[in-house]
């Protein structure tokens, strides 16, 4: 899995498809705690989404 704020990885995952998993953070210019908060708060849902074989990108904002 790739954790990024860069659109390039998300675009490549959409173009080439799974099995690459990209967790794209749409949060910019903030402390790491603010970036980590959506992941921590939604970890159960995130794990379910990442198990889907047809899914390449999960976006958090």
MIDOSE-1310 file (N, C-alpha, C; in nm, 2 decimals, decimal comma, always signed):
residues 61
xxxx	+0,08/-0,12/+0,00/+0,00/+0,00/+0,00/+0,09/+0,12/+0,00; +0,05/+0,22/-0,07/+0,12/+0,35/-0,08/+0,03/+0,45/-0,01; +0,09/+0,53/+0,08/+0,02/+0,64/+0,15/+0,08/+0,76/+0,10; +0,00/+0,85/+0,04/+0,05/+0,97/-0,03/-0,05/+1,08/-0,03
xxxx	+0,01/+1,20/-0,05/-0,07/+1,32/-0,08/-0,06/+1,36/-0,22; +0,01/+1,29/-0,30/+0,04/+1,32/-0,44/-0,06/+1,25/-0,53; -0,11/+1,32/-0,63/-0,21/+1,26/-0,72/-0,15/+1,16/-0,82; -0,02/+1,17/-0,84/+0,04/+1,08/-0,94/+0,02/+0,93/-0,91
xxxx	+0,04/+0,89/-0,78/+0,02/+0,75/-0,74/-0,13/+0,71/-0,76; -0,22/+0,80/-0,73/-0,36/+0,77/-0,74/-0,40/+0,75/-0,89; -0,34/+0,84/-0,97/-0,37/+0,84/-1,12/-0,31/+0,71/-1,18; -0,19/+0,66/-1,14/-0,14/+0,54/-1,19/-0,22/+0,42/-1,14
xxxx	-0,26/+0,42/-1,02/-0,34/+0,31/-0,97/-0,47/+0,30/-1,04; -0,53/+0,41/-1,07/-0,66/+0,41/-1,15/-0,63/+0,36/-1,29; -0,53/+0,40/-1,35/-0,49/+0,37/-1,49/-0,46/+0,22/-1,50; -0,37/+0,17/-1,41/-0,32/+0,03/-1,42/-0,41/-0,06/-1,34
xxxx	-0,49/-0,01/-1,25/-0,58/-0,09/-1,17/-0,51/-0,17/-1,05; -0,59/-0,25/-0,98/-0,54/-0,33/-0,87/-0,44/-0,42/-0,92; -0,34/-0,48/-0,84/-0,35/-0,49/-0,70/-0,29/-0,38/-0,62; -0,23/-0,28/-0,68/-0,17/-0,17/-0,61/-0,28/-0,10/-0,53
xxxx	-0,26/-0,07/-0,40/-0,35/+0,00/-0,32/-0,29/+0,13/-0,28; -0,36/+0,24/-0,31/-0,32/+0,37/-0,28/-0,41/+0,44/-0,18; -0,36/+0,48/-0,07/-0,44/+0,56/+0,02/-0,40/+0,71/+0,00; -0,49/+0,78/-0,06/-0,46/+0,92/-0,10/-0,52/+1,02/+0,00
xxxx	-0,43/+1,10/+0,06/-0,48/+1,20/+0,16/-0,50/+1,33/+0,09; -0,62/+1,38/+0,09/-0,65/+1,51/+0,03/-0,62/+1,62/+0,12; -0,55/+1,60/+0,23/-0,52/+1,70/+0,33/-0,38/+1,76/+0,30; -0,38/+1,89/+0,29/-0,25/+1,96/+0,25/-0,21/+2,06/+0,36
xxxx	-0,08/+2,08/+0,37/-0,01/+2,18/+0,45/-0,07/+2,18/+0,59; -0,04/+2,07/+0,66/-0,08/+2,07/+0,80/+0,01/+1,97/+0,88; +0,00/+1,97/+1,00/+0,08/+1,88/+1,09/+0,04/+1,74/+1,06; +0,13/+1,64/+1,09/+0,11/+1,50/+1,07/+0,00/+1,45/+1,15
xxxx	-0,03/+1,51/+1,27/-0,14/+1,46/+1,35/-0,28/+1,48/+1,28; -0,29/+1,59/+1,21/-0,41/+1,62/+1,13/-0,43/+1,52/+1,02; -0,31/+1,49/+0,95/-0,32/+1,39/+0,84/-0,35/+1,25/+0,89; -0,30/+1,22/+1,01/-0,32/+1,08/+1,06/-0,46/+1,06/+1,12
xxxx	-0,52/+1,17/+1,16/-0,65/+1,16/+1,23/-0,76/+1,08/+1,15; -0,78/+1,11/+1,02/-0,88/+1,04/+0,94/-0,85/+0,89/+0,93; -0,72/+0,86/+0,93/-0,68/+0,72/+0,92/-0,71/+0,64/+1,05; -0,68/+0,71/+1,16/-0,70/+0,65/+1,29/-0,85/+0,64/+1,32
xxxx	-0,93/+0,74/+1,29/-1,07/+0,75/+1,32/-1,15/+0,65/+1,23; -1,10/+0,62/+1,11/-1,18/+0,53/+1,02/-1,10/+0,41/+0,99; -1,02/+0,36/+1,08/-0,93/+0,24/+1,05/-1,01/+0,12/+1,01; -1,12/+0,09/+1,08/-1,20/-0,03/+1,05/-1,26/-0,03/+0,91
xxxx	-1,31/+0,09/+0,87/-1,37/+0,10/+0,73/-1,25/+0,10/+0,63; -1,14/+0,16/+0,66/-1,03/+0,16/+0,57/-0,98/+0,01/+0,55; -0,97/-0,07/+0,65/-0,93/-0,21/+0,63/-1,02/-0,28/+0,54; -1,15/-0,26/+0,56/-1,25/-0,33/+0,48/-1,24/-0,29/+0,33
xxxx	-1,21/-0,16/+0,31/-1,20/-0,11/+0,17/-1,07/-0,16/+0,11; -0,96/-0,17/+0,18/-0,84/-0,22/+0,13/-0,84/-0,37/+0,10; -0,93/-0,45/+0,16/-0,95/-0,59/+0,13/-1,02/-0,61/+0,00; -1,09/-0,51/-0,06/-1,16/-0,53/-0,18/-1,06/-0,55/-0,30
xxxx	-1,07/-0,66/-0,37/-0,98/-0,68/-0,48/-0,99/-0,59/-0,60; -1,11/-0,53/-0,62/-1,14/-0,44/-0,73/-1,10/-0,30/-0,71; -1,06/-0,27/-0,59/-1,03/-0,13/-0,55/-0,89/-0,09/-0,55; -0,85/+0,02/-0,62/-0,71/+0,06/-0,63/-0,68/+0,18/-0,54
xxxx	-0,78/+0,27/-0,52/-0,75/+0,40/-0,45/-0,86/+0,42/-0,34; -0,82/+0,46/-0,22/-0,90/+0,50/-0,12/-0,86/+0,65/-0,09; -0,96/+0,74/-0,09/-0,93/+0,88/-0,07/-0,98/+0,93/+0,06; -0,90/+1,00/+0,13/-0,94/+1,07/+0,26/-0,91/+1,22/+0,24
x	-1,01/+1,30/+0,29/-0,99/+1,44/+0,28/-1,03/+1,50/+0,41
